[in-house]
Amino acid sequence: MLQINVLREEREKVITGLLKRNFNEASELVDKAIALDKSRREKQLKNDELLAEANKLAKEIGNLMKSGKKEEAEGIKVKTAELKKASASLSAELENVEAELKNILYLIPNVPHESVPAGKGADDNITVFENGNLPTLSQEAVPHWDLIKKYDIIDFDLGNKISGAGFPVYKGKGARLQRALINFFLDKAVAQGYLEIQPPIVVNEASGYGTGQLPDKEGQMYHMQADNLYMIPTAEVPITNLYRDVILTEQDLPIKNVGYTPCFRREAGSWGAHVRGLNRLHQFDKVEIVRISRPEDSYATLDEMCNYVQGLLEDLELPYRKLLLCGGDIGFNSALTYDMEVYAGAQKRWLEVSSISNFEAFQANRLKLRYRNKEGKTNLLHTLNGSALALPRIVAAILENNQTESGINIPKALWDYTGFKIIN
């Protein structure tokens, strides 16, 4: 959530930035927020004046009573009661204005960083780095949805039987490959100084609002209405919310957390060949890294996170590219996002496996996540997160790129984790 003082003081800059997202309601919502904030401040000032006057009169009443001027004191009591009644009415108005202002602020996305290019969608993203050679496969090579049937390692029919489409069952070496990747990603992160967290996989409404999934992504989250709880779309949500309503010290920073969770997404409206097999699921496994840093350090932190994720992809011997997302493709909360995509040889297409984002103070403002500097002043922190990594498309690329006549070779980095070198 953008800070209201930023909207007031940098209105033109904010609107220009939001238009880079193709957010056409920018002027209307920003001006409405500014107007509501003005009304809120005016009502607050008036209410403060009423209460100050009431308190002043209350002291006069005490002095008059001591002086035996009871009749005069009773007259002032009537005036004091009227002031308090007016204050109560104004407080109710103030509460309504504050609620309306908050709801408007919830609708305004983050302002993209100045380096984010304008653009309508994914076709306008910029490739900033590419690594590895694209695999050369035989003419008999098949996509992963055929390979998993051939080797009986992942079963979509069984998943559909017990849950529905988009909930696969991993079996045998398929299940062991999943577990191997999770442990590999976690061990790598811990070795880099990340604290492992195992959070709940359901969150309350406050947590959804805290990290910006609500109200923006409400239709994409599985909602348990009886308890008003949501299945998490990513470990970012519960891990970042660990720090909701927290004031850290500079000695606590930087925060480096990592967590593995299953993730749940309705993916409403998704269809077509590009979502076949493991390309898009309703439930999938992901290891997430979450960073909290001082504002002046956050973009160096973002670069560090990107380099870390790139190192994982190189360990897995997967060709990848790094994309800078344009304004039309960047997420609601993000100021700047890099996507990592791997190449799946049989599909002959790039698959997104990680998004690494700097949210600047957008989430922290919602979360009321601050730190106290050496001078004792409190400031909002910057939050960042990244997939490190999401498993389904990693598995798809490993299976497709490493298929041979004798089976599917496992990347060397995983041998100690899988206990096998080939799926056959």
Secondary structure, 3 states (H helix, E strand, C coil): CCCHHHHHHCHHHHHHHHHCCCCCCHHHHHHHHHHHHHHHHHHHHHHHHHHHHHHHHHHHHHHHHHCCCHHHHHHHHHHHHHHHHHHHHHHHHHHHHHHHHHHHHHHCCCCCCCCCCCCCCHHHCEEEEEECCCCCCCCCCCCHHHHHHHCCCEEHHHHHHHCCCCCCEECHHHHHHHHHHHHHHHHHHHHCCCEEECCCCEEEHHHHHHHCCCCCCHHHCCEECCCCEEECCCCHHHHHHHHCCCEEEHHHCCEEEEEEEEEECCCCCCCCHHHCHHHCCCEEEEEEEEEEECHHHHHHHHHHHHHHHHHHHHHCCCCEEEEECCCCCCCCCCCEEEEEEEEECCCCEEEEEEEEEECCCHHHHHHCCEEECCCCCEEECEEEEEEEEEHHHHHHHHHHHCEECCEEECCHHHHHHHCCCEEC
